[in-house]
Amino acid sequence: MSLLGKYPCDNITAPTYLSFSSATCTILSSVVASAGNFLVVLAVFLDPNKDLRSPFNYFVANLGVADLVVGLITSPLAATYLISEGLKNPNQQFRVWMHMTYFISCTASLLSLAALALDRYVAVTYPLLYRYKLNPMRAFLVSLLVWTVSILFSQIYFLVGYNKFRFVFANTSVAVTFAVLIFTNTKIFKHLRRQVHQWDTLPDSTNESVAMKQAAKREKKVTKTLLIVMMLFLACYLPSCVCIYIVNLCATCDCVFIHWVRDIQFVLVMANSGVNPFVYAWRLHSFRKAFKSILTFRACFKRQRAISVNLYQMSTLSVNNPAGVSNSSEMKD
């Protein structure tokens, strides 16, 4: 099977059970990714507890927006295409748009994750430089650059086609992100190990040393949270890249197996878009508080609306029944 050829089973549709099973998984991941990442984006930009306005959290929100695109656009398009494929009438227009949003959102996710890793690296190893150089406006400009690069890079799809570009994507965006993650995490944990050793030499009695230890522990917790996100990312993207290599290099595989590999690769990437909000809620107290505030505000709004309706109904009854009002007045007299 040629590396530079087209998708090897383009003219052979997938088994019906596989198309409908993949569509079901895609719909489920769409619901989870849309709800969870919408909550993440709301939490950062509404900031109900006034403690999420930081460059790191803006990069988290940017990653959430990329995953939200997957949940709201890519997954529904994919489900529509897979259902039409299961009905033996695949919609090629949906397929093209699905591929474009897939590559744009995945590239944005990869670059956002790389930006998060670099943010943690600078924050942990060069804290003074981090506070001086990086602010929310610069984080916004970096996020804007992430989306610009993602959109421009994905245009190569129209020049080389899906199968070639998928291979290019695995060997550029994914490979570069892996390299950044390995470099930054190695440096971060070496620095944290030295820092832990320094904590042991600090006296516990002074306020300055206590404040330094607390600040360092917060940085360590955020870094560990990012490490969990990265591990989940690797757990989904590494098998996905293996699937891409199988599709391009397996000359003896039949089309049923190729379709299985294709769908596994796609579903894994879709699933990765829905897991990050659960990690933030589990590990970061500030996000957990923000999620609760947003959800509680919605409940309070409904309750307040119900009270307003009841008060309006009572006032309407009072206006329509003036005798009752006079009677109550007489009772008071």
Secondary structure, DSSP 8 states (H G I E B T S, - for coil): --TTS--TTTTS---HHHHHHHHHHHHHHHHHHHHHHHHHHHHHHH-TTS---SHHHHHHHHHHHHHHHIIIIIHHHHHHHHHHHHTT---HHHHHHHHHHHHHHHHHHHHHHHHHHHHHHHHHH-HHHHHHH--HHHHHHHHHHHHHHHHHHHTHHHHH-HHHHHHHHHHTHHHHHHHHHHHHHHHHHHHHHHHHHHHHHS-SSSHHHHHHHHHHHHHHHHHHHHHHHHHHHHHHHHHHHHHHHHHHH-SS--HHHHHHHHHHHHHHHHHHTTTHHHHHHHH-HHHHHHHHHHHHHHHHHHHHHHHHHHHHHHHHHHHH-HHHHHHHHHHH-
